Amino acid sequence: MNVRDVISGIMELNGKERVKETCDVLLEGNWEEPVKGIAVTFMATVEVIRKAVDAGCNLIITHEPIYFTGQDKLSCVQNNPVYHKKKALI
């Protein structure tokens, strides 16, 4: 099962409803990547990401943005060293 299959399954359980304007996106990774494990969290902190990796999870579903802005727009963080370290960890 790949990322696309997992998300499609979640959407099926949700009644296929999808908000057109949303910040819910695949921000990092690849839709075709095989899923080995799934971590679900309120906030994908560095600690949560490390624990997910240690648990064998390669898909993290998070409520809050991965980076630093509500819409995870990255133009304002391109020169931020913390952003680059977190991106490398992901």
C-alpha positions in Angstrom: 0.0 0.0 0.0 1.4 3.4 -0.9 0.7 6.9 0.4 -2.0 7.5 -2.2 -3.8 4.3 -1.1 -3.7 5.2 2.6 -5.0 8.7 2.0 -7.7 7.4 -0.4 -8.7 4.9 2.3 -9.0 7.7 4.9 -11.1 9.8 2.5 -13.4 6.8 1.8 -14.0 6.5 5.6 -14.6 10.2 5.7 -17.4 10.0 3.1 -15.2 11.2 0.3 -15.8 14.8 1.4 -12.9 17.1 0.6 -12.6 20.8 1.3 -11.3 22.5 -1.8 -9.3 25.2 -0.1 -7.2 23.4 2.6 -3.8 23.3 4.0 -4.0 19.4 4.1 -1.4 18.4 1.5 1.4 16.0 1.1 4.2 18.5 1.9 7.1 16.1 1.9 7.5 12.7 0.3 6.1 10.9 -2.6 2.5 9.7 -3.3 3.8 6.4 -4.6 6.1 5.6 -1.6 5.2 2.3 0.0 3.9 2.8 3.5 5.7 0.8 6.2 4.0 2.4 9.2 1.8 5.4 10.1 2.2 7.8 12.9 -0.6 10.2 13.8 0.1 13.3 15.9 -1.1 16.7 16.8 2.2 18.3 16.0 5.2 16.8 14.1 7.9 18.0 16.4 11.5 16.8 15.9 10.9 14.4 18.8 7.8 13.0 17.2 9.5 12.6 13.9 12.4 10.7 15.5 10.1 8.5 17.4 8.1 7.7 14.3 11.3 6.8 12.4 12.4 4.6 15.4 9.0 2.9 15.3 9.4 2.1 11.6 6.8 4.7 10.4 7.4 6.5 7.2 4.1 8.3 7.0 3.3 11.0 9.5 -0.2 12.5 9.6 -0.2 15.7 11.6 -2.9 18.2 12.5 -0.6 21.2 12.8 1.7 22.4 10.0 5.1 20.6 9.7 7.1 23.8 9.5 6.3 27.3 10.9 3.2 28.8 9.2 -0.4 28.0 9.2 -0.5 27.1 5.5 3.1 25.7 5.5 4.1 28.3 2.9 7.9 28.0 2.8 9.0 31.2 1.0 9.5 32.9 4.4 11.7 30.2 5.9 14.1 29.4 3.0 17.0 31.0 4.8 16.1 29.6 8.3 18.6 27.0 9.5 16.0 25.3 11.7 13.8 24.8 8.7 16.7 23.1 6.8 17.5 20.8 9.7 13.9 19.7 10.1 13.5 19.2 6.4 16.7 17.1 6.4 15.3 15.0 9.3 12.1 14.4 7.4 
